[in-house]
Amino acid sequence: MTEKRNKSAIQRRLIPSYIFLIIWSLFSVFPLYWMITAATNDTVEVARGKIIFGTKAVENFTKLIHSQNLWGAMWNSFLYAIVQTVICLLICSLAGYGFELYHDRGKDALFGILLLAMMVPGVATMIPLFKMIAGMKLLNSVWGFILPAIATPFMIMMFRQNSRNFPVDIMEAARIDGLNEFQIFFRMYMPVMKSTYAAAAVIVFMNAWNSYLWPKVVMTDTKAQTMPMLIANIASGYTIDYGMMMMGVLFCSLPTMIIFFVLQKQFTEGITGSVK
Amino acid sequence: MKKKMMSVVLTGAMAVSMLASAAPAMAAEGSATGDHTLSVYAWDANFNIPALKAAEADYKANVDPDFVLNIIEQSGSSDVENAVTLAASAGDYSQLPDIVLFQDHYIQRYVNDYPDAWVALDDIDIDWSDFGEEKLSYSTIDGAHYGVPVDNGTAIFAYRVDLLEECGYTLDDVTGISWDEFIEIGKNVYEKTGKYLLSMDGSGNDLPYMLLQAEGVSQFKDGEPYITENETMVQIITKIVEMIQNNVLYLGNDWSDYTDQTIVGDMVAGVMNGNWIIPTIEQVAENSGKWEITTLPTLEGGGKEGYAANGGSSLYITGNCQNVDLAKDFLAKTFGGSTETYDAALTDGGVITCCVSAGQSDVYNAGVEYFNGQPIYATIVEMGSHVIPVEQNDYHYPCRTYIGTAIQQILEGADVESALADAESQLRFDMGL
């Protein structure tokens, strides 16, 4: 009886938190809802603040694919984001693994220098990087897009931090069983650190997918443009077609939303650094 | 085991390289000599880009059947400016296209800062006297022509004639009037219809510039700000403030507020801006046939009509162009005065020429249903020829910002002189004076 009363008292105490969280969720979800409804209305309806579903979805979609190279931009965005995610994860996890599990003073100092690199703002390196990439004839190519983001101090740090939870004993056991260091990495470390990889994949993919400034600099040809560049093109000009633009934004947001929802559980595990 | 692992790594690497090689690996660099291709940076898929496509089709049909214009779409005029700045900062123009579309108000600064980035068009086969003098004043630097005009920034004053009629006025009653008369009409219109007679973007207020130009006066004199000692400027700012205080003029918070709320949202009975504002007005299908255009009021009135221009862009050949002769020929035979190019540019993109002879075609003289059958395009080209060139300056936009802020300060209670003095001193500081 007392237990029941205690329980209901706890529930009552939680009511304000729930109300707060519900209001907060509404604020978070409303822009997404608006984006979806706007994609089904025409520009005058959007400008006049209509926030219920309309009937212009097909029209907006048809205008979008006729006026913009939607499929080309989607393909480019997928290509750049997937290649960047795969390579970045491989390099950063190898580096994080090395820094944590084979660490000595020299490596710690090197890691410090890497962290310092995080403090340099991206725009400061923009012009030298552009010169390098242009010099290597890599403009408008996937390598021009991914090279500057192939190994980021943040990702290396994330893998290093999470590697602290990696059970070192199994490395010894694996060595006794005859595995070499690379085999230990690929066959022991990678499966154990699955959730860290998932979290890192979500972060790298989203960053690559949403990246705008760097592709704007190196992707000088229309055929190499990405989804965010396409959206920016629609959003320019003297007259903006809001319905069509929001349809484009919807297409641009879907992949990141799907990836986040699919990997949500692993993402939270990976961010908190848990190892199974 | 080692072999197996190596094969996994190698397969992965192969897959990645295959994906990478499938990626488009084209460059935007200028075309090679003897080629039939030119590349161009432009923005606005509904405005400038259809005009360029019209020019490409014209040149292909009438001059060179193998000609290709590679239009590289940018998200705005600032992208083109950034691309030139980036190329100049990196000391490498090789990544620029052959031609760029460039905003008029900025070009003088860019030609002065980066002279190597541009090609002068002195020997181009274009009759410059066929173009509005004001438009050419932007792209003519130290007497040399650098750009070929594309669009026409001539300001129009569009009125909802149905609402004016409701209040007992006709279009003639608002043509050639003074700003004082305009304010009186505006008060009546607001009282009877609840609509403002004019609106503007408060954060990018173009009114002072256009109103000044209609008087033939600039915000700059001999390269320095001309604000506090400029009697016309003081009068204009006073009139603008009076309009706001009497519900004749509504200042939106930003550009979107101005276009979406006041124009598309049907809050106004009048719109005054560069003629590129027309497609925004036309978005509201239910108001078709209710609008007509005329000239701007002036301080003096009494039949004196005001002419001004706002915005616009021109095409410039870059220093990276490997085939300057082709680029010059293309520009001369299309935007240099071809009726075919300009007719199609108007029909497909709503781009209005500032080439006087091209503006006399049948397409230009046709009545426009949305504007009550008025031949607005021919009217605009004709109006454009009356715009008085005024002194331009690289600091056009900072000046616009400071004067816009001064207007807000006056509305909050500051006196006109001190608010304008603040604006002038900030602008002088920016200009390093």
Chai-1 contact restraints between the chains, C-beta under 6 A:
chainA,res_idxA,chainB,res_idxB,connection_type,confidence,min_distance_angstrom,max_distance_angstrom,comment,restraint_id
A,V44,B,V264,contact,1.0,0.0,6.0,A-B,restraint_1
A,V44,B,Q283,contact,1.0,0.0,6.0,A-B,restraint_2
A,A47,B,D260,contact,1.0,0.0,6.0,A-B,restraint_3
A,A47,B,V264,contact,1.0,0.0,6.0,A-B,restraint_4
A,R48,B,G265,contact,1.0,0.0,6.0,A-B,restraint_5
A,S67,B,A45,contact,1.0,0.0,6.0,A-B,restraint_6
A,L79,B,L19,contact,1.0,0.0,6.0,A-B,restraint_7
A,L79,B,A23,contact,1.0,0.0,6.0,A-B,restraint_8
A,V83,B,V16,contact,1.0,0.0,6.0,A-B,restraint_9
A,V83,B,L19,contact,1.0,0.0,6.0,A-B,restraint_10
A,I127,B,S89,contact,1.0,0.0,6.0,A-B,restraint_11
A,I127,B,A90,contact,1.0,0.0,6.0,A-B,restraint_12
A,F130,B,A90,contact,1.0,0.0,6.0,A-B,restraint_13
A,K131,B,A90,contact,1.0,0.0,6.0,A-B,restraint_14
A,A134,B,Q95,contact,1.0,0.0,6.0,A-B,restraint_15
A,L139,B,A27,contact,1.0,0.0,6.0,A-B,restraint_16
A,N140,B,A25,contact,1.0,0.0,6.0,A-B,restraint_17
A,N140,B,M26,contact,1.0,0.0,6.0,A-B,restraint_18
A,N140,B,A27,contact,1.0,0.0,6.0,A-B,restraint_19
A,S141,B,A23,contact,1.0,0.0,6.0,A-B,restraint_20
A,S141,B,A25,contact,1.0,0.0,6.0,A-B,restraint_21
A,V142,B,A20,contact,1.0,0.0,6.0,A-B,restraint_22
A,V142,B,A23,contact,1.0,0.0,6.0,A-B,restraint_23
A,T220,B,A28,contact,1.0,0.0,6.0,A-B,restraint_24
A,T220,B,Q95,contact,1.0,0.0,6.0,A-B,restraint_25
A,D221,B,M26,contact,1.0,0.0,6.0,A-B,restraint_26
A,D221,B,A28,contact,1.0,0.0,6.0,A-B,restraint_27
A,T222,B,I72,contact,1.0,0.0,6.0,A-B,restraint_28
A,T222,B,E73,contact,1.0,0.0,6.0,A-B,restraint_29
A,K223,B,P24,contact,1.0,0.0,6.0,A-B,restraint_30
A,A224,B,P24,contact,1.0,0.0,6.0,A-B,restraint_31
A,A232,B,S75,contact,1.0,0.0,6.0,A-B,restraint_32
A,N233,B,E73,contact,1.0,0.0,6.0,A-B,restraint_33
A,N233,B,S75,contact,1.0,0.0,6.0,A-B,restraint_34
A,S236,B,W43,contact,1.0,0.0,6.0,A-B,restraint_35
A,S236,B,S75,contact,1.0,0.0,6.0,A-B,restraint_36
A,S236,B,G76,contact,1.0,0.0,6.0,A-B,restraint_37
A,G237,B,D44,contact,1.0,0.0,6.0,A-B,restraint_38
A,G237,B,N46,contact,1.0,0.0,6.0,A-B,restraint_39
A,G237,B,F47,contact,1.0,0.0,6.0,A-B,restraint_40
A,Y238,B,F47,contact,1.0,0.0,6.0,A-B,restraint_41
A,Y238,B,W276,contact,1.0,0.0,6.0,A-B,restraint_42
A,T239,B,P279,contact,1.0,0.0,6.0,A-B,restraint_43
A,T239,B,T280,contact,1.0,0.0,6.0,A-B,restraint_44
